[in-house]
Amino acid sequence: MTEAVNEDLSTFTTFRLGGPAEHVTIAEIREELLDFCHAHPLELTGDDRSDVLFIGGGSNLLISDDGFDGAVCVVRTTGVTTTETTSTDTQVTAEAGEDWDAFVAHTLDLGLSGLEALSGIPGSVGATPIQNVGAYGTEVGELITSVEVFDRVAGQIRRLSAVELEFGYRTSALKRAQAAVGTPQFVVLSVTFDLQHSELSLPVRYAQLASALDVEIGTRVAAALVRDSVIALRRSKGMVLDGDDHDSWSAGSFFTNPIVDDPEILPAEAPRYPVTDPLSGAKIEGKTKTSAAWLIEHAGFAKGFSIGDGHAALSNKHTLALTNRGHARTADVIDLARTVVDGVADAFGITLEPEPTFIGCSLDR
């Protein structure tokens, strides 16, 4: 375990934004992470609950220019174990600090399929169940069997099943618990996935990926080929981390795709997608998902759009990513995000919801 004083938090985020923190602990093994958790329990009484910040890969954080006053723990725990459950299935457990894309590649090297469409996503394994990370037709909630957490209220380790995690579109019980008290109640220690022994991918569900692979939706192809195609698609959108590419200095997709109860409020030409349960795959009636990127573009915000001095701008490759062009401050990203939210609301009557976690800042005026 290493500790630093007056560390610049921008070094821990893919946005490369964030002010100083006086006390930063880097936990490289589980015992160090547990020691930090025990030293910083969560009391549900009182108002001051935002005194601790946990950082994984930093790919879904927007931290204030003022930094963070409390204790910070950067989770760098590693380790992967496998347990064969049937002749066709294997459970794979990864510690929270494992790099997500390296973990996906490792599962494919083991001859296991399921995670291939989630290739190229920056961040850590421990962050994926919180957000129910998804891309190209797959969500982690479909493949997670359980998550081991430290409950900062009870002061003990718990194992939560997929049912208890209550996955939804870009959300989970873990995320909702954090929102309810303003700081994480459950700190992810490890995540267990149920994967198949197969060289073939899950059925391809996403039209753009199917087109890139030149196959019909529902086709199974080599999982390694899906991985390569997904990474190529993500790179074309600036969604693969590259220190020389400012389009990747972002938190990925900044807004979630809106889910509406009344599809009639959407323009006739707006994309419409069914909303499905991430565990059963069943369609949720009365809900329609549309494209945030489409709404942004058709509200008049083109790729590369910026305001003020242009230090923060929409990606030149994808309008859904807000980017740091090299000299941005968090305040610049906030101003740009507010401009986009207001523009889409004025044009379509839909309020975009941000996907990143905001630390010490907000879109609220």
Buried (B, 14 or more C-beta within 10 A) or exposed (E): BEEBEEBBBBEBBBBBBBBBBBBBBBBBBBEBBBBBBEEBEBEEEEEEBBEBBBBBBBBBBBBBBBBBBBBBBBBBBBEBEBEEEEEEBBBBBBBBBBBBBEBBBBBBEBEBBBBBBBBBBBBBBBBBBBBBBBBBBBBBBBBBBBBBBBBBEEEEBBEBEBEEBBBBBBBBBBBEBBEEBEBBBBBBBBBBBBBBBBBBBBBBBBEEBBEBBEBEEEEBBBBBBBBBBBBEBBBEBBBBBEEEBBBBBBBBBBBBBBBBEEEEBBEEEBEEEEBBBBBEEEEBEEBBBBBBBBBBBBBEBEBBBBBEEBBBBBBBBBBBBBBBBEEBBBBBBBBBBBBBBBBBBEBBEBEBBBBBBBBBBEBEE
